[in-house]
Amino acid sequence: MTNVSINKRSLTVIAEIASAHGGDVNLLKEMISEAKATGANFIKLQIYQFEKLVAGNNEKFQSLKTIELSQSEWLQILDYSSEINANLIAEVFDRDSFMLLKGRSEIHGFKIPTADITDIDFIDLICKENKTIFLGIGGATNIEIEKALECLRSYPDINFVLLHGIQSFPTKVEDCLLSRIPYLKEKYNCEIGYADHIDAEDSLLSFTIPAIAVGMGATVIEKHITLNREEKGFDYYSSLNPKEFSDFIAYIHSSNESIGPETDLNLTPAEISYRNNMKKFAILESEILAGSPLQSASITYKRTSIPGMTRGEIDLHREKIAMQNFEAGHILQQENFE
């Protein structure tokens, strides 16, 4: 059994090639190699048979016919991926495409497209492969998600992630709906990922939107990659070039690190250091003699070279007695009193 490791304290980045290869096997091999070199955890491919995906009278998607790869070409891709140890995730759009990949060690997980979220038999078939499932939920209703989850949860040994996000070539900022990530996480009590499709030409938002998604609780980020976006080939709208993708991975992991673990408000070593350097502590304005109560001392508060007693601590110790004489300028410590 192969499962992608997904947990609440880690972040997984998927480089999605999708249709960017334009039907060129050699170009797809180069893309897989470049995607692997970026440091992405996984590389996602879309595999389909046109006749089983698009109705003959649907002119909108006829371009998919021109870039369709044959089964023998896909086998070349799988063998090449094995040679270079590329970790693949496959988004399969029909049963024959899935069966072509069945048992292949290069495939570390499967994405189920939102279009097939109601095909429970198909989901069940994929689950039997015992690999991580990424379930696309963009545009899906709560009822559709719940029925698919019921199937996924009937396989307790399988890791699964719900992938929020839609592709609208490119997706508008207002359509990202990142606030749904914590909602989905709480409602369905499972890992949530984000499939990003923001305009790659926006150098700030193409990095920032996925970082916000991570901040909202996403543990998987799916991002498109291409070799040269300026050529405006297939799926270029939201695709980063390889160097950009490498920078994106570094950025997104730094963003994730900034969130920190889910914990209480106990101070970290960095916070303690900040407190000790920046907080004002009690200093004697005049001498205090041994046996005198702290409440009789004349005290001011300043930043000091070493940490001392805060205003709150002074208030708690006002009835205590000085253990010895202390001169003006002394930084008061709790151990100075009994």
C-alpha positions as CSV (number, residue, x, y, z in Angstrom):
1,M,0.0,0.0,0.0
2,T,1.3,3.5,-0.9
3,N,0.0,6.5,0.8
4,V,1.1,10.1,0.6
5,S,2.1,11.3,4.0
6,I,-0.3,14.1,5.0
7,N,-0.5,15.5,8.5
8,K,-1.5,18.7,10.2
9,R,2.1,19.9,10.8
10,S,3.4,19.3,7.2
11,L,2.7,21.0,3.9
12,T,2.6,19.1,0.6
13,V,3.1,21.0,-2.7
14,I,1.8,19.4,-6.0
15,A,3.2,20.6,-9.3
16,E,0.3,20.1,-11.8
17,I,1.3,19.7,-15.5
18,A,-2.3,19.0,-16.6
19,S,-2.5,19.7,-20.4
20,A,0.6,21.9,-20.6
21,H,2.4,19.2,-22.6
22,G,0.2,19.9,-25.6
23,G,0.2,16.3,-26.6
24,D,4.0,16.1,-27.0
25,V,5.5,13.1,-25.2
26,N,9.0,14.5,-25.2
27,L,7.8,17.8,-23.9
28,L,5.9,16.1,-21.1
29,K,9.1,14.2,-20.1
30,E,11.0,17.5,-20.0
31,M,8.2,19.0,-17.9
32,I,8.2,16.1,-15.4
33,S,12.0,16.4,-15.1
34,E,11.8,20.2,-14.5
35,A,8.9,19.8,-12.1
36,K,10.9,17.2,-10.1
37,A,13.9,19.6,-9.9
38,T,11.7,22.3,-8.3
39,G,11.4,20.3,-5.2
40,A,7.7,19.7,-5.4
41,N,6.5,16.8,-3.4
42,F,4.5,15.3,-6.2
43,I,3.8,15.9,-9.9
44,K,0.2,15.6,-11.1
45,L,-0.8,14.4,-14.6
46,Q,-4.3,14.4,-16.1
47,I,-5.1,11.2,-18.0
48,Y,-8.2,10.7,-20.1
49,Q,-9.7,9.2,-23.2
50,F,-11.4,11.9,-25.2
51,E,-14.3,9.9,-26.4
52,K,-15.2,9.0,-22.9
53,L,-14.8,12.5,-21.5
54,V,-16.3,14.9,-24.1
55,A,-19.6,14.7,-26.0
56,G,-19.3,14.9,-29.7
57,N,-21.4,18.1,-29.9
58,N,-19.4,19.9,-27.3
59,E,-17.2,22.3,-29.2
60,K,-15.7,23.9,-26.1
61,F,-13.4,21.0,-25.3
62,Q,-12.4,19.8,-28.8
63,S,-8.8,20.9,-28.2
64,L,-8.4,18.1,-25.8
65,K,-8.7,15.7,-28.7
66,T,-5.6,17.2,-30.3
67,I,-3.4,16.7,-27.3
68,E,-4.7,13.3,-26.2
69,L,-1.9,10.8,-25.5
70,S,-2.3,7.1,-26.4
71,Q,-2.0,4.3,-23.9
72,S,1.4,3.4,-25.3
73,E,2.6,7.0,-24.9
74,W,1.4,7.0,-21.3
75,L,3.3,3.9,-20.7
76,Q,6.4,5.7,-22.0
77,I,5.7,8.5,-19.5
78,L,5.4,6.0,-16.6
79,D,8.6,4.2,-17.5
80,Y,10.4,7.6,-17.8
81,S,9.1,8.7,-14.4
82,S,10.3,5.5,-12.9
83,E,13.8,6.0,-14.3
84,I,14.1,9.5,-12.8
85,N,12.2,8.6,-9.6
86,A,9.4,11.2,-10.2
87,N,6.5,10.9,-7.7
88,L,3.3,11.1,-9.7
89,I,-0.3,11.8,-8.8
90,A,-2.8,10.9,-11.5
91,E,-6.1,12.7,-12.1
92,V,-8.1,10.1,-14.0
93,F,-11.2,10.9,-15.9
94,D,-12.4,7.4,-16.9
95,R,-12.1,3.8,-15.9
96,D,-9.8,2.7,-18.8
97,S,-7.4,5.5,-17.9
98,F,-7.4,4.3,-14.3
99,M,-6.9,0.7,-15.2
100,L,-3.8,1.7,-17.3
101,L,-2.2,3.0,-14.1
102,K,-3.4,0.2,-11.7
103,G,-0.5,-1.3,-9.8
104,R,2.1,1.2,-11.1
105,S,4.5,2.2,-8.4
106,E,5.2,5.6,-10.0
107,I,1.6,6.6,-9.0
108,H,1.6,7.7,-5.4
109,G,-2.0,8.9,-5.3
110,F,-5.1,9.7,-7.4
111,K,-7.1,12.8,-7.8
112,I,-10.8,12.4,-8.4
113,P,-12.1,15.3,-10.5
114,T,-15.0,17.2,-9.2
115,A,-16.8,16.1,-12.4
116,D,-16.8,12.5,-11.0
117,I,-17.6,13.2,-7.4
118,T,-21.0,11.6,-7.7
119,D,-19.7,8.5,-9.5
120,I,-19.4,6.5,-6.3
121,D,-18.6,3.3,-8.2
122,F,-15.6,5.0,-9.8
123,I,-14.5,6.4,-6.5
124,D,-14.8,2.9,-4.9
125,L,-12.8,1.4,-7.7
126,I,-10.0,3.9,-7.2
127,C,-10.0,3.4,-3.5
128,K,-9.3,-0.3,-4.0
129,E,-5.8,0.7,-5.2
130,N,-5.1,1.7,-1.6
131,K,-3.3,5.0,-2.4
132,T,-4.0,8.5,-1.2
133,I,-7.1,10.1,-2.7
134,F,-7.3,13.8,-3.5
135,L,-11.0,14.6,-4.0
136,G,-11.7,17.7,-6.0
137,I,-14.7,19.5,-4.5
138,G,-14.8,22.8,-6.5
139,G,-18.4,23.4,-7.5
140,A,-19.7,20.4,-5.5
141,T,-22.6,20.6,-3.1
142,N,-22.5,19.5,0.5
143,I,-24.6,16.5,-0.3
144,E,-22.3,15.4,-3.1
145,I,-19.2,15.8,-0.8
146,E,-20.8,13.9,2.0
147,K,-21.7,10.9,-0.2
148,A,-18.2,10.8,-1.6
149,L,-16.8,11.0,1.9
150,E,-18.9,8.1,3.0
151,C,-17.2,6.0,0.3
152,L,-13.7,7.2,1.2
153,R,-14.2,6.6,4.9
154,S,-15.2,3.0,4.2
155,Y,-11.5,2.5,3.5
156,P,-9.9,3.4,6.9
157,D,-6.4,2.7,5.8
158,I,-6.5,5.3,3.0
159,N,-5.4,8.9,3.4
160,F,-7.6,11.4,1.7
161,V,-7.7,15.2,1.2
162,L,-10.5,17.4,0.0
163,L,-9.2,19.9,-2.6
164,H,-11.0,23.2,-2.6
165,G,-10.7,25.6,-5.6
166,I,-11.9,26.1,-9.1
167,Q,-10.3,26.9,-12.4
168,S,-11.8,29.8,-14.4
169,F,-8.9,30.6,-16.7
170,P,-7.6,32.3,-14.5
171,T,-9.6,32.3,-11.3
172,K,-10.6,35.7,-10.0
173,V,-9.5,36.8,-6.5
174,E,-13.1,37.0,-5.3
175,D,-13.8,33.5,-6.5
176,C,-11.0,31.9,-4.4
177,L,-13.3,31.8,-1.3
178,L,-10.5,30.9,1.0
179,S,-12.7,31.3,4.0
180,R,-14.3,27.9,3.1
181,I,-11.1,26.1,4.1
182,P,-11.6,26.3,7.9
183,Y,-15.3,25.7,7.3
184,L,-14.6,22.5,5.4
185,K,-12.0,21.4,7.8
186,E,-14.4,21.7,10.8
187,K,-17.5,20.4,9.0
188,Y,-15.9,17.3,7.5
189,N,-13.1,16.7,10.1
190,C,-10.4,15.9,7.5
191,E,-7.5,17.4,5.7
192,I,-8.2,20.2,3.3
193,G,-6.1,21.3,0.3
194,Y,-6.3,24.2,-2.1
195,A,-6.0,23.9,-5.9
196,D,-4.7,27.3,-6.9
197,H,-5.6,28.9,-10.3
198,I,-4.9,32.5,-9.7
199,D,-3.4,34.5,-12.7
200,A,0.3,33.6,-12.8
201,E,1.2,37.0,-14.3
202,D,0.3,38.6,-11.0
203,S,3.6,37.9,-9.2
204,L,2.3,38.9,-5.8
205,L,-1.1,37.3,-5.7
206,S,0.1,34.1,-7.4
207,F,2.3,33.5,-4.3
208,T,0.1,35.2,-1.7
209,I,-3.2,33.6,-2.3
210,P,-1.9,30.0,-1.7
211,A,0.0,31.3,1.3
212,I,-3.2,32.7,2.7
213,A,-4.8,29.3,2.0
214,V,-2.1,27.7,4.1
215,G,-2.8,30.2,6.9
216,M,-6.5,29.2,6.7
217,G,-5.6,25.6,7.3
218,A,-4.8,24.0,3.9
219,T,-2.1,21.3,4.2
220,V,-1.9,20.6,0.4
221,I,-1.3,23.2,-2.3
222,E,-1.8,22.3,-6.0
223,K,-0.2,24.7,-8.4
224,H,0.2,24.6,-12.2
225,I,3.7,24.5,-13.8
226,T,4.8,25.0,-17.4
227,L,8.2,25.5,-19.1
228,N,7.5,28.9,-20.6
229,R,4.3,30.8,-19.8
230,E,5.1,33.5,-22.4
231,E,4.4,30.9,-25.2
232,K,0.8,30.8,-24.0
233,G,0.3,27.1,-24.6
234,F,-2.2,24.8,-23.0
235,D,-3.0,25.6,-19.3
236,Y,-0.6,28.6,-19.2
237,Y,-3.0,31.0,-17.3
238,S,-2.2,30.0,-13.8
239,S,1.1,28.2,-14.5
240,L,4.5,29.2,-13.0
241,N,7.7,28.7,-14.9
242,P,10.2,26.2,-13.2
243,K,12.3,28.9,-11.5
244,E,9.2,30.6,-10.3
245,F,7.9,27.3,-9.0
246,S,11.1,26.7,-7.1
247,D,10.8,30.2,-5.5
248,F,7.1,29.5,-4.8
249,I,7.9,26.3,-2.9
250,A,10.4,28.1,-0.7
251,Y,7.9,30.9,-0.1
252,I,5.0,28.6,0.7
253,H,7.1,26.6,3.2
254,S,8.3,29.7,4.9
255,S,4.7,30.9,5.1
256,N,3.7,27.6,6.6
257,E,6.6,27.8,9.1
258,S,5.4,31.2,10.3
259,I,2.1,29.8,11.4
260,G,3.7,27.6,14.0
261,P,2.0,24.7,15.9
262,E,-1.5,24.9,17.4
263,T,-0.6,25.5,21.0
264,D,-1.5,27.6,24.1
265,L,-0.1,31.0,25.0
266,N,2.9,29.7,26.9
267,L,5.8,31.9,25.9
268,T,8.4,30.5,23.4
269,P,12.1,31.1,23.9
270,A,12.0,33.9,21.3
271,E,9.1,35.5,23.1
272,I,10.9,35.3,26.4
273,S,14.0,36.9,24.9
274,Y,11.8,39.7,23.4
275,R,10.1,40.2,26.8
276,N,13.4,40.4,28.7
277,N,14.8,42.9,26.3
278,M,11.8,45.2,25.7
279,K,9.8,45.1,28.9
280,K,10.2,47.6,31.7
281,F,11.4,46.2,35.0
282,A,11.4,47.6,38.6
283,I,14.5,49.7,39.6
284,L,15.0,51.3,43.1
285,E,15.0,55.0,43.0
286,S,16.5,55.2,46.5
287,E,18.1,52.8,49.0
288,I,16.0,50.2,50.8
289,L,17.2,48.7,54.1
290,A,17.1,45.0,55.2
291,G,13.8,44.2,56.9
292,S,11.9,47.0,55.1
293,P,8.7,46.1,53.3
294,L,8.7,46.3,49.5
295,Q,5.7,48.7,49.6
296,S,7.9,51.3,51.3
297,A,10.4,51.4,48.4
298,S,10.5,54.1,45.8
299,I,10.4,52.4,42.5
300,T,10.6,53.3,38.8
301,Y,10.3,51.1,35.7
302,K,12.7,51.0,32.8
303,R,14.3,48.7,30.3
304,T,17.1,47.0,32.1
305,S,20.3,45.0,31.2
306,I,18.8,41.9,32.9
307,P,15.2,40.9,33.5
308,G,13.6,41.8,36.9
309,M,10.2,42.3,38.4
310,T,7.3,43.6,36.4
311,R,4.6,45.9,37.8
312,G,2.3,43.0,38.3
313,E,4.9,41.1,40.3
314,I,5.7,44.1,42.4
315,D,2.0,44.4,43.3
316,L,2.0,40.7,44.4
317,H,5.1,41.1,46.6
318,R,4.4,44.5,48.3
319,E,3.9,42.8,51.8
320,K,7.3,41.0,51.5
321,I,10.5,42.1,53.4
322,A,13.9,43.0,51.9
323,M,16.4,40.4,52.8
324,Q,19.4,42.9,52.8
325,N,20.2,46.5,52.0
326,F,19.8,47.4,48.3
327,E,21.2,50.6,46.8
328,A,19.4,53.0,44.4
329,G,19.6,51.7,40.8
330,H,19.3,48.0,41.9
331,I,17.2,45.9,39.6
332,L,14.7,44.2,41.8
333,Q,14.4,40.4,41.8
334,Q,11.8,38.2,43.5
335,E,14.6,36.5,45.5
336,N,15.5,39.8,47.1
337,F,12.4,39.5,49.4
338,E,11.0,37.0,51.8
